Amino acid sequence: MSKPVVAIVGRPNVGKSTLFNRLAGKRKAIVEDIPGVTRDRLYDVSEWLGRDFIIIDTGGLRFEEVDTIARGVQLQAEIAVDEADVIVFVLDARQGITSEDEQVAEMLRRSRKPVILAANKVENFDRQLEWMDFYRLGLGDPIPISAMHGLNTNDLLDAVIANFGPPQDYDEDPEAVKIAIVGRPNVGKSSLVNALLGEQRVIVSEIPGTTRDSIDTPFEYGGNRYILIDTAGIRKKSRIKEATEKYSVIRTLKSMERADVVLIMLDAVEKVTEQDQRIAGYVHEQNKANIVVVNKWDAVNKDEHTMNRYDKDIREDLKFLAYAPILYVSALTRQRIFKIIELVDFVVEQYNRRVATAELNRVINEAILLNPLPGGSKRVKIFYTTQVTTAPPTFVLFCSDPEQVHFSYLRYLENVLRQNFGFEGSPLCLLVRKNTSKFQ
């Protein structure tokens, strides 16, 4: 399910980040009593009354300032408003309406989005005059809250989710395999989409950063349904200067969350860069099935050993993705591009593979006999193993002392599982739990 988006906006120092942290349930945004501390928009996921939604924290809007940072913060906030399904406009009940509040209100009226007024920093909820003045903004009933102390935020959340559409409005085709294409700018992501679709469905440009947003394109191939998610290129933080590029990074990370399979695109000419390693790391950390796609293969001078050398170099640079298949393609000449879809189908099957408990324990027990856990007379015992879920395949090992099972031994068992059951392109999760059964 695609989640509705809630943007928290307002002028500086009204408590937006405090409210964000309250709703997110953690101190994720920097909070200081200094205007302008929040420079970048932050995302998190929250839940209220069974509805999951994404919350966005934005920098404070200061319309009278014209410096580069202020313009960037304002642009980010405007993008957040454009992306949002519901907007929470935070105001300072102690100070009342300011000229900046009125300018923010005018911007929000133009957006034609549902706006919830949050009158923050209320300490005495019997003194209604403190927030009654906010009716003058013409944006509905203000809701008094104290984000610092969590007071009345329940009423605020009730008002927020009341403005969501029905859950089915956010549903995606459950049968379609969602494929996110990620990578640095200008590695050929949009060109690959166009080549797969056989038509010019996505703008392609030689200028890095052309794709500013994620674009969903449904299509069918071989009787199966797919959704291609073309995403904006991720740049190094030091090179992200425009607010729209910062926005593109977050949209790309969100696209990874939605995807069933992620295609990590590399440039065959430039090979693996430091930023490629970071992007691949994002995918691996999110436990997504993935394929390494090396584009622009037509631009490489090749001999009979070139592909083997590339395989070796990529495996060395992306050691944590040793399980990911590598495919060499050319979006320009369409070389091997439809092998991608065949490989996606295979990787999805591996990602959703379930192993019978009896077979799983036979393999794990044989692995333990061949390479026992260390510990001498107090050796840790693994009593049994079970697979608890798929996508990604997740296994729980019940043992006598979980703290004594070193991560290197879990890596050994992961390799054993891969040797016996495949799981190509799929990360594996191995969890260790203490056996509480009386029969040991």
RATAUR-V703083 format. One record per residue. N is the residue number from 0. RES is the residue in one letter. SS is DSSP state (~ for helix, > for strand, _ for the rest). OMEGA is omega in whole degrees, -180 to 180 (999 if undefined). NEAR is the number of other ideal C-beta (glycine too) atoms within 10 Angstrom. Layout:
BEGIN
n | res | ss | omega | near
N | RES | SS | OMEGA | NEAR
N | RES | SS | OMEGA | NEAR
END
This chain:
BEGIN
n | res | ss | omega | near
0 | M | _ | 173 | 12
1 | S | _ | -173 | 13
2 | K | _ | 172 | 19
3 | P | > | -175 | 20
4 | V | > | 179 | 18
5 | V | > | 179 | 25
6 | A | > | 177 | 28
7 | I | > | -176 | 30
8 | V | > | 179 | 26
9 | G | _ | 177 | 27
10 | R | _ | -177 | 23
11 | P | _ | 168 | 18
12 | N | _ | 176 | 17
13 | V | _ | 177 | 29
14 | G | _ | -179 | 23
15 | K | ~ | -178 | 29
16 | S | ~ | 176 | 25
17 | T | ~ | 178 | 22
18 | L | ~ | 177 | 26
19 | F | ~ | -180 | 28
20 | N | ~ | 179 | 21
21 | R | ~ | -179 | 21
22 | L | ~ | 180 | 25
23 | A | ~ | 180 | 17
24 | G | _ | -179 | 11
25 | K | _ | 177 | 10
26 | R | _ | -178 | 12
27 | K | _ | 178 | 15
28 | A | _ | 177 | 20
29 | I | _ | -180 | 14
30 | V | _ | 174 | 17
31 | E | _ | -178 | 10
32 | D | _ | 180 | 6
33 | I | _ | 180 | 9
34 | P | _ | 173 | 13
35 | G | _ | -179 | 15
36 | V | _ | -179 | 15
37 | T | _ | -178 | 23
38 | R | _ | -177 | 15
39 | D | _ | 178 | 19
40 | R | _ | 179 | 22
41 | L | > | 179 | 19
42 | Y | > | 168 | 17
43 | D | > | 180 | 17
44 | V | > | 177 | 13
45 | S | > | -179 | 18
46 | E | > | 176 | 13
47 | W | > | 178 | 16
48 | L | _ | 176 | 9
49 | G | _ | 179 | 7
50 | R | > | 174 | 15
51 | D | > | 176 | 13
52 | F | > | 179 | 21
53 | I | > | 176 | 20
54 | I | > | -180 | 23
55 | I | > | 173 | 24
56 | D | > | -178 | 25
57 | T | _ | 174 | 28
58 | G | _ | -179 | 27
59 | G | _ | -179 | 24
60 | L | _ | 177 | 22
61 | R | _ | -171 | 20
62 | F | _ | -177 | 15
63 | E | _ | -179 | 8
64 | E | _ | -176 | 14
65 | V | _ | 180 | 8
66 | D | _ | -174 | 9
67 | T | ~ | -178 | 9
68 | I | ~ | -179 | 12
69 | A | ~ | 179 | 18
70 | R | ~ | 179 | 13
71 | G | ~ | 179 | 18
72 | V | ~ | -179 | 24
73 | Q | ~ | -180 | 19
74 | L | ~ | 178 | 16
75 | Q | ~ | 180 | 24
76 | A | ~ | 179 | 24
77 | E | ~ | 178 | 17
78 | I | ~ | 178 | 23
79 | A | ~ | 178 | 24
80 | V | ~ | -180 | 21
81 | D | ~ | -178 | 11
82 | E | ~ | -169 | 18
83 | A | _ | 168 | 23
84 | D | _ | 179 | 19
85 | V | > | -180 | 20
86 | I | > | 172 | 27
87 | V | > | -179 | 27
88 | F | > | -175 | 27
89 | V | > | -180 | 28
90 | L | > | -180 | 27
91 | D | > | -177 | 19
92 | A | _ | 179 | 24
93 | R | _ | -176 | 12
94 | Q | _ | -177 | 12
95 | G | _ | -177 | 15
96 | I | _ | 174 | 15
97 | T | _ | 178 | 13
98 | S | ~ | 178 | 10
99 | E | ~ | 176 | 17
100 | D | ~ | -179 | 22
101 | E | ~ | 178 | 14
102 | Q | ~ | 176 | 15
103 | V | ~ | -180 | 28
104 | A | ~ | 179 | 21
105 | E | ~ | 178 | 12
106 | M | ~ | -178 | 18
107 | L | ~ | 177 | 21
108 | R | ~ | 180 | 13
109 | R | ~ | -178 | 9
110 | S | ~ | -178 | 15
111 | R | _ | 176 | 7
112 | K | _ | 174 | 16
113 | P | > | -178 | 19
114 | V | > | 175 | 23
115 | I | > | 178 | 23
116 | L | > | 178 | 25
117 | A | > | 178 | 29
118 | A | > | -172 | 27
119 | N | > | 177 | 26
120 | K | _ | 175 | 21
121 | V | _ | -180 | 23
122 | E | _ | 180 | 13
123 | N | _ | -174 | 8
124 | F | _ | 175 | 13
125 | D | _ | -177 | 5
126 | R | _ | -174 | 12
127 | Q | _ | -179 | 12
128 | L | ~ | -179 | 7
129 | E | ~ | -177 | 19
130 | W | ~ | -180 | 24
131 | M | ~ | -177 | 14
132 | D | ~ | -178 | 14
133 | F | ~ | 174 | 24
134 | Y | ~ | -177 | 13
135 | R | ~ | -179 | 12
136 | L | ~ | 177 | 20
137 | G | _ | -179 | 10
138 | L | _ | 177 | 19
139 | G | _ | -176 | 14
140 | D | _ | 174 | 11
141 | P | > | 178 | 23
142 | I | > | -179 | 22
143 | P | > | 179 | 24
144 | I | _ | 165 | 27
145 | S | > | -179 | 20
146 | A | _ | -179 | 26
147 | M | _ | -176 | 15
148 | H | _ | 178 | 13
149 | G | _ | -176 | 13
150 | L | > | 175 | 15
151 | N | _ | 177 | 18
152 | T | ~ | 176 | 19
153 | N | ~ | 179 | 12
154 | D | ~ | 178 | 13
155 | L | ~ | -180 | 23
156 | L | ~ | 176 | 21
157 | D | ~ | -180 | 13
158 | A | ~ | -180 | 18
159 | V | ~ | -174 | 26
160 | I | ~ | 176 | 16
161 | A | ~ | -180 | 11
162 | N | _ | 175 | 15
163 | F | _ | 170 | 19
164 | G | _ | 177 | 9
165 | P | _ | -176 | 7
166 | P | ~ | -177 | 12
167 | Q | ~ | 178 | 7
168 | D | ~ | -177 | 11
169 | Y | ~ | -179 | 16
170 | D | _ | 173 | 10
171 | E | _ | -179 | 13
172 | D | _ | -175 | 11
173 | P | _ | -178 | 7
174 | E | _ | -176 | 8
175 | A | _ | 175 | 16
176 | V | > | -178 | 20
177 | K | > | -176 | 19
178 | I | > | 176 | 25
179 | A | > | 178 | 28
180 | I | > | -176 | 28
181 | V | > | 178 | 28
182 | G | _ | 178 | 25
183 | R | _ | 175 | 20
184 | P | _ | 172 | 18
185 | N | _ | 174 | 17
186 | V | _ | 175 | 28
187 | G | _ | -178 | 23
188 | K | ~ | -179 | 30
189 | S | ~ | 178 | 24
190 | S | ~ | 179 | 21
191 | L | ~ | 177 | 27
192 | V | ~ | -180 | 24
193 | N | ~ | -180 | 19
194 | A | ~ | 179 | 22
195 | L | ~ | -177 | 22
196 | L | ~ | 179 | 14
197 | G | _ | 178 | 9
198 | E | _ | -176 | 9
199 | Q | _ | -178 | 10
200 | R | _ | -178 | 16
201 | V | _ | 180 | 18
202 | I | _ | 178 | 12
203 | V | _ | -179 | 17
204 | S | _ | 175 | 11
205 | E | _ | -179 | 6
206 | I | _ | 180 | 7
207 | P | _ | 175 | 14
208 | G | _ | -179 | 17
209 | T | _ | -180 | 16
210 | T | _ | -178 | 23
211 | R | _ | -174 | 15
212 | D | _ | 175 | 15
213 | S | _ | -177 | 19
214 | I | > | 179 | 18
215 | D | > | 179 | 15
216 | T | > | 176 | 16
217 | P | > | 174 | 12
218 | F | > | 178 | 17
219 | E | > | 177 | 9
220 | Y | > | 180 | 15
221 | G | _ | 179 | 9
222 | G | _ | 179 | 5
223 | N | > | -179 | 14
224 | R | > | -179 | 13
225 | Y | > | 170 | 22
226 | I | > | 176 | 18
227 | L | > | 178 | 22
228 | I | > | 178 | 24
229 | D | > | -174 | 24
230 | T | _ | 177 | 25
231 | A | _ | 179 | 25
232 | G | _ | 179 | 23
233 | I | _ | 179 | 22
234 | R | _ | 173 | 18
235 | K | _ | -179 | 11
236 | K | ~ | -178 | 11
237 | S | ~ | -178 | 6
238 | R | ~ | -180 | 11
239 | I | _ | -176 | 17
240 | K | _ | -179 | 11
241 | E | _ | 177 | 13
242 | A | ~ | -180 | 22
243 | T | ~ | 177 | 16
244 | E | ~ | 175 | 18
245 | K | ~ | 178 | 20
246 | Y | ~ | -179 | 22
247 | S | ~ | 179 | 24
248 | V | ~ | -177 | 18
249 | I | ~ | 177 | 21
250 | R | ~ | 179 | 19
251 | T | ~ | 179 | 24
252 | L | ~ | 177 | 18
253 | K | ~ | 179 | 20
254 | S | ~ | 176 | 22
255 | M | ~ | -180 | 20
256 | E | ~ | -176 | 13
257 | R | ~ | -168 | 17
258 | A | _ | 168 | 23
259 | D | _ | 179 | 19
260 | V | > | 178 | 24
261 | V | > | 173 | 31
262 | L | > | 179 | 25
263 | I | > | -174 | 25
264 | M | > | 175 | 25
265 | L | > | 176 | 27
266 | D | > | -176 | 18
267 | A | _ | -179 | 20
268 | V | _ | -177 | 12
269 | E | _ | -177 | 12
270 | K | > | -174 | 14
271 | V | _ | 177 | 19
272 | T | _ | 178 | 15
273 | E | ~ | 179 | 8
274 | Q | ~ | 174 | 17
275 | D | ~ | 180 | 23
276 | Q | ~ | 179 | 14
277 | R | ~ | -179 | 13
278 | I | ~ | 178 | 23
279 | A | ~ | 177 | 24
280 | G | ~ | 177 | 13
281 | Y | ~ | -177 | 17
282 | V | ~ | -179 | 25
283 | H | ~ | -179 | 18
284 | E | ~ | 179 | 11
285 | Q | _ | 176 | 15
286 | N | _ | 179 | 16
287 | K | _ | 171 | 24
288 | A | > | -174 | 27
289 | N | > | 177 | 27
290 | I | > | 175 | 23
291 | V | > | -179 | 24
292 | V | > | -180 | 28
293 | V | > | -176 | 24
294 | N | > | 179 | 27
295 | K | _ | 180 | 21
296 | W | ~ | 179 | 22
297 | D | ~ | -177 | 15
298 | A | ~ | -177 | 12
299 | V | _ | 173 | 15
300 | N | _ | -169 | 5
301 | K | _ | 165 | 13
302 | D | _ | -175 | 7
303 | E | _ | -178 | 6
304 | H | _ | -173 | 8
305 | T | ~ | -176 | 14
306 | M | ~ | 178 | 15
307 | N | ~ | 179 | 9
308 | R | ~ | 178 | 11
309 | Y | ~ | 178 | 20
310 | D | ~ | -178 | 14
311 | K | ~ | -178 | 10
312 | D | ~ | -180 | 12
313 | I | ~ | 178 | 20
314 | R | ~ | 179 | 15
315 | E | ~ | -177 | 9
316 | D | ~ | 180 | 16
317 | L | _ | -175 | 20
318 | K | ~ | -177 | 9
319 | F | ~ | 178 | 13
320 | L | ~ | -179 | 22
321 | A | _ | -178 | 9
322 | Y | _ | -173 | 20
323 | A | _ | 174 | 24
324 | P | > | 179 | 15
325 | I | > | 180 | 18
326 | L | > | -178 | 18
327 | Y | > | -174 | 22
328 | V | _ | 170 | 25
329 | S | > | 177 | 21
330 | A | _ | -178 | 24
331 | L | _ | -178 | 15
332 | T | _ | -179 | 13
333 | R | _ | 179 | 14
334 | Q | > | 176 | 14
335 | R | _ | -174 | 15
336 | I | ~ | -179 | 18
337 | F | ~ | 168 | 13
338 | K | ~ | 179 | 14
339 | I | ~ | -178 | 20
340 | I | ~ | 177 | 17
341 | E | ~ | -180 | 13
342 | L | ~ | 176 | 20
343 | V | ~ | 179 | 21
344 | D | ~ | -180 | 16
345 | F | ~ | -178 | 15
346 | V | ~ | 177 | 24
347 | V | ~ | 178 | 20
348 | E | ~ | 178 | 14
349 | Q | ~ | -179 | 21
350 | Y | ~ | -178 | 22
351 | N | _ | -177 | 15
352 | R | _ | 176 | 16
353 | R | _ | -178 | 11
354 | V | _ | 178 | 19
355 | A | _ | -175 | 9
356 | T | ~ | -179 | 12
357 | A | ~ | 180 | 7
358 | E | ~ | 179 | 11
359 | L | ~ | -178 | 19
360 | N | ~ | 176 | 16
361 | R | ~ | -178 | 12
362 | V | ~ | -179 | 17
363 | I | ~ | -179 | 19
364 | N | ~ | 177 | 13
365 | E | ~ | 178 | 12
366 | A | ~ | 180 | 19
367 | I | ~ | 178 | 18
368 | L | ~ | 180 | 8
369 | L | ~ | -178 | 9
370 | N | _ | -175 | 12
371 | P | _ | 173 | 12
372 | L | _ | 179 | 17
373 | P | _ | 175 | 12
374 | G | _ | 177 | 13
375 | G | ~ | -178 | 5
376 | S | ~ | 179 | 4
377 | K | ~ | -177 | 9
378 | R | _ | 178 | 12
379 | V | _ | 178 | 19
380 | K | _ | 171 | 14
381 | I | > | -173 | 21
382 | F | > | 177 | 13
383 | Y | > | -177 | 15
384 | T | > | 177 | 22
385 | T | > | 174 | 14
386 | Q | > | -174 | 17
387 | V | > | -180 | 10
388 | T | > | 175 | 12
389 | T | _ | 175 | 14
390 | A | _ | 3 | 14
391 | P | _ | 175 | 17
392 | P | > | -175 | 23
393 | T | > | -176 | 16
394 | F | > | 176 | 21
395 | V | > | 177 | 16
396 | L | > | 179 | 20
397 | F | > | -174 | 19
398 | C | > | -176 | 20
399 | S | _ | -177 | 17
400 | D | _ | -176 | 15
401 | P | ~ | -177 | 15
402 | E | ~ | -178 | 9
403 | Q | ~ | 179 | 15
404 | V | _ | -176 | 20
405 | H | _ | -178 | 12
406 | F | ~ | 180 | 9
407 | S | ~ | 178 | 7
408 | Y | ~ | 175 | 21
409 | L | ~ | 177 | 17
410 | R | ~ | 176 | 11
411 | Y | ~ | 180 | 16
412 | L | ~ | 176 | 21
413 | E | ~ | 178 | 17
414 | N | ~ | 178 | 14
415 | V | ~ | 179 | 17
416 | L | ~ | 180 | 22
417 | R | ~ | 180 | 16
418 | Q | ~ | -176 | 11
419 | N | ~ | -172 | 16
420 | F | ~ | 177 | 18
421 | G | _ | -176 | 14
422 | F | _ | -180 | 21
423 | E | _ | -179 | 18
424 | G | _ | -176 | 24
425 | S | _ | 171 | 25
426 | P | _ | 177 | 22
427 | L | > | 176 | 18
428 | C | > | 177 | 14
429 | L | > | -179 | 18
430 | L | > | -179 | 12
431 | V | > | -180 | 20
432 | R | > | 178 | 11
433 | K | > | 179 | 10
434 | N | _ | -179 | 17
435 | T | _ | -180 | 7
436 | S | _ | 178 | 8
437 | K | _ | -176 | 5
438 | F | _ | -177 | 5
439 | Q | _ | 999 | 9
END
